[in-house]
Amino acid sequence: MKHAIQNWAAGNEAAIPRSSRKIAIMVPLPRPDLKKDEEISIRHLRAHLDHYDKFLLVPRGMKAGLPGFGRVELDRKHFGSAVNHNRMLYLPSFWMKFADYEHVLMYHLDSLVFSDQLTEWCDKGYDYIGAPFIRCGDSPWVREDRVGNGGFALYRVGSVLRVLWKRYRQRPSRFIEDHCWRWIELQKRMLKPVRSAIPQWMRGAVTDPLRRTVKRLDHTEAVNLGNDGFWADEAGGYLPEFKIAPLEEGLKFAFEVAPRVCFERNGGRMPFGCHAWTRYDRSFWEKHLINTD
């Protein structure tokens, strides 16, 4: 099986199509109604980037849309949690839906954009750039300042696909981890009733091996490492030429945590966009919001 996965990944890597269009914007929409703050995020997107191709990523069968947006229907398993979203972004099959585009901008509904610099950022030649992780009280888990978060992020699709196919070639077990999580969830639900249904003296011998396997598979890369951490820290290990924007460029691209600190470090200039504006120091962003009230 290992060699079959490696050969399959190598064939797909060799067949990555050449992009014919430049930029698409992806907006995950897990439910049909927008909250007030999400309406503000969409208002900024329309004000500055409305002329680009825009797509809503929606659960299959959900009857929702926005004028001027295309729709990409995805399995409902990709919605409902950050982990589900992470799992989706590890799948080459997801990125192949945008293989016609050279770049995609991920625009979560807690993002803002303040100008049209999108083409200029695409032309800088980076494979990945997102709002920087910086060491501060908002993000005590950060050990090293670097780029960056995937909620407002620009990806070069061809490079992303090459990384993901190489990941399967170099570590075929990742393919199993990425695609067996539904089986894992089923086994987790079954463990307790299975243990209850068999004699106590047999329980350890019957269920302990399964429990150990489920525990190991439940701690997959997609669960333990967010997709943005993967692109920031791991992608270059699979594709050495994978080009991540330096911190100084990241601060020009977007802020997330500690926006006042980022503003100062960016020379008192606003970035192209931001992520999680409702979570981190909302008052900083209030004066920059487009409102219709």
C-alpha positions in Angstrom: 0.0 0.0 0.0 2.9 2.3 0.8 4.3 2.1 -2.7 0.8 2.4 -4.3 0.3 5.7 -2.4 3.7 7.0 -3.4 3.2 6.1 -7.1 -0.2 7.6 -7.1 1.1 10.8 -5.5 4.0 11.1 -7.9 1.7 10.7 -10.9 -0.6 13.4 -9.6 2.3 15.7 -8.8 3.5 15.4 -12.4 0.1 16.2 -13.7 -0.6 19.4 -11.8 -2.4 21.6 -14.4 -1.0 24.9 -15.5 -3.1 27.8 -14.2 -5.0 29.9 -16.8 -6.4 32.5 -14.4 -4.7 34.7 -11.9 -6.7 35.2 -8.7 -9.7 33.7 -6.8 -11.1 34.6 -3.4 -12.4 31.9 -1.2 -15.0 32.7 1.6 -16.0 29.8 3.8 -19.8 30.1 4.6 -20.9 27.4 7.0 -24.5 28.6 7.4 -26.9 30.5 5.2 -27.3 33.6 7.4 -24.6 36.3 8.1 -24.1 37.8 11.5 -23.8 41.6 11.7 -20.0 41.6 12.0 -19.7 39.1 9.1 -21.8 41.5 7.0 -19.2 44.2 7.7 -16.4 41.8 6.6 -18.3 41.1 3.3 -18.9 44.9 2.9 -15.1 45.5 3.0 -14.6 42.7 0.5 -17.1 44.1 -1.9 -15.8 47.6 -1.5 -12.2 46.8 -2.4 -12.0 43.4 -4.1 -15.4 43.0 -5.8 -14.0 42.7 -9.3 -12.1 39.5 -8.6 -13.5 36.0 -9.0 -15.1 35.2 -5.6 -16.4 31.9 -4.3 -18.4 30.8 -1.3 -17.3 27.5 0.2 -20.6 26.0 1.4 -21.8 22.7 2.8 -23.3 20.5 0.1 -27.1 21.1 -0.2 -27.1 24.4 1.6 -29.4 26.9 -0.2 -27.4 30.1 0.3 -25.5 32.5 -1.8 -24.5 36.1 -2.2 -24.8 38.2 -5.4 -21.5 38.2 -7.4 -20.2 35.1 -5.7 -19.8 31.6 -7.2 -20.5 28.6 -5.1 -18.3 25.6 -4.4 -20.2 22.9 -2.6 -18.2 20.7 -0.2 -18.9 17.7 2.0 -20.5 18.8 5.3 -17.7 17.0 7.1 -15.4 20.0 6.3 -17.6 22.5 8.3 -18.5 22.9 12.0 -15.0 23.3 13.6 -11.5 24.6 13.0 -10.2 21.0 13.0 -12.6 20.1 10.1 -11.5 23.2 8.2 -7.8 22.2 8.8 -8.5 18.7 7.5 -9.9 20.1 4.3 -6.9 22.2 3.6 -4.6 19.2 3.8 -6.4 17.5 0.9 -5.1 17.9 -2.6 -8.6 17.2 -3.9 -9.8 20.5 -2.3 -7.0 22.6 -3.9 -7.6 20.9 -7.3 -11.0 22.7 -7.4 -9.0 26.0 -7.8 -6.2 24.6 -10.0 -7.2 27.0 -12.8 -6.0 29.8 -10.6 -2.5 30.9 -9.9 -3.3 32.3 -6.5 -6.2 32.1 -4.0 -7.0 34.5 -1.2 -8.6 32.8 1.8 -11.0 35.3 3.4 -12.7 34.1 6.5 -15.7 36.0 7.7 -13.8 37.6 10.5 -11.4 39.3 8.0 -11.2 42.8 6.7 -9.5 44.3 3.6 -8.7 48.0 3.4 -7.5 48.5 -0.2 -7.0 46.7 -3.5 -3.4 45.5 -3.3 -4.2 41.9 -4.3 -2.6 41.8 -7.7 0.6 43.4 -6.3 0.8 40.8 -3.5 0.4 38.0 -6.1 3.2 39.5 -8.1 5.7 39.4 -5.2 6.3 35.7 -5.8 5.5 34.3 -2.5 3.9 30.8 -2.2 2.3 31.6 1.2 1.6 34.7 3.2 -0.8 35.3 6.1 -1.3 37.5 9.1 1.9 37.1 11.2 2.2 35.1 14.4 3.9 37.4 16.9 4.9 36.9 20.6 2.5 38.9 22.7 -0.2 38.5 25.4 -2.8 37.6 22.7 -0.7 34.7 21.5 1.4 33.3 24.4 1.9 30.0 22.4 4.0 31.8 19.8 7.7 31.2 20.4 9.0 32.9 17.2 7.6 35.8 15.2 6.8 34.6 11.7 4.2 34.4 8.9 1.4 33.5 9.5 -2.3 32.7 10.1 -4.5 31.1 7.4 -7.7 33.0 8.0 -6.6 35.8 5.8 -3.9 34.3 3.6 -2.6 34.2 0.0 -1.6 30.9 -1.5 0.0 29.9 -4.8 -2.1 27.0 -5.8 0.5 25.1 -7.8 3.1 25.2 -5.0 0.5 24.1 -2.5 -0.4 21.1 -4.6 3.3 20.2 -5.1 3.8 20.3 -1.3 0.8 18.1 -0.6 1.7 15.5 -3.2 5.3 15.4 -2.0 4.0 15.0 1.6 2.1 11.8 0.5 5.2 10.6 -1.4 7.6 11.1 1.5 5.2 10.1 4.2 2.4 7.8 2.9 1.0 7.4 6.4 -0.2 11.0 6.1 -2.6 9.9 3.4 -4.2 7.3 5.8 -4.4 10.0 8.5 -6.0 12.5 6.2 -8.7 10.1 4.9 -9.5 7.8 7.8 -10.8 10.3 10.4 -14.4 9.3 9.9 -13.5 5.7 10.7 -11.7 6.9 13.8 -14.8 8.8 15.0 -16.9 5.7 14.4 -14.5 3.5 16.4 -14.4 6.0 19.2 -18.2 5.9 19.4 -18.2 2.1 19.3 -15.6 1.4 22.0 -17.8 1.9 25.0 -20.7 -0.3 23.8 -18.3 -2.9 22.6 -16.6 -3.1 26.0 -20.0 -3.3 27.7 -21.2 -6.2 25.4 -18.3 -8.6 26.1 -17.3 -10.4 29.4 -15.1 -8.3 31.6 -12.2 -10.8 31.5 -12.0 -10.5 27.7 -12.3 -6.7 27.5 -8.7 -5.8 27.6 -7.5 -8.3 25.1 -10.3 -7.4 22.6 -10.5 -3.6 22.9 -7.1 -2.4 24.1 -5.4 -2.8 20.7 -8.2 -1.0 19.0 -8.1 1.7 21.6 -4.4 2.2 21.1 -4.8 2.4 17.4 -7.6 5.0 17.6 -5.7 7.1 20.1 -2.6 7.1 17.8 -4.6 8.0 14.6 -6.7 10.6 16.5 -3.6 12.7 17.0 -3.0 13.4 13.3 -1.0 16.2 11.8 -4.3 18.0 10.8 -5.5 17.9 14.4 -2.2 18.7 16.2 -0.9 21.2 13.7 -3.2 23.8 12.2 -3.0 24.2 8.4 -1.4 27.6 8.9 1.3 26.2 11.1 1.9 23.6 8.5 2.5 26.2 5.7 4.5 28.4 8.0 6.8 25.7 9.5 6.5 22.4 7.6 5.9 23.0 3.9 9.5 24.0 3.2 10.6 20.6 4.4 8.7 19.0 1.5 9.5 21.6 -1.1 12.7 23.6 -0.3 11.9 26.3 -2.8 8.5 27.0 -1.1 8.7 30.7 -0.5 7.1 32.1 2.6 7.0 35.9 3.1 9.3 37.3 5.8 7.8 38.9 8.9 8.2 42.5 7.7 6.2 41.7 4.5 3.7 39.8 6.6 3.0 42.9 8.6 2.4 44.9 5.5 0.0 42.2 4.3 -2.1 41.7 7.4 -2.5 42.0 11.2 -4.1 39.6 13.6 -3.1 39.6 17.3 -2.1 42.8 19.1 -3.0 45.1 16.2 -1.6 48.2 17.9 1.8 46.5 18.3 1.7 45.4 14.7 0.7 49.0 13.6 3.8 50.4 15.4 6.1 47.7 14.0 4.7 48.4 10.5 5.8 52.1 10.7 2.4 53.4 11.6 0.8 52.1 8.4 -2.3 50.1 7.9 -1.9 46.7 6.3 -3.7 45.3 3.2 -6.0 43.4 5.5 -6.5 41.7 8.8 -7.9 38.6 10.5 -9.9 38.1 13.7 -10.7 41.8 14.0 -13.6 41.1 16.3 -11.5 39.0 18.7 -8.3 41.1 19.2 -8.7 44.7 20.2 -11.8 45.5 18.3 -11.6 49.2 19.3 -8.5 49.5 17.2 -10.4 48.6 14.1 -13.6 50.4 14.7 -12.5 53.7 13.2 -11.5 51.8 10.0 -14.8 50.0 9.4 -17.1 50.7 6.5 -20.5 51.2 8.0 -23.9 52.0 6.4 -25.7 52.9 9.6 
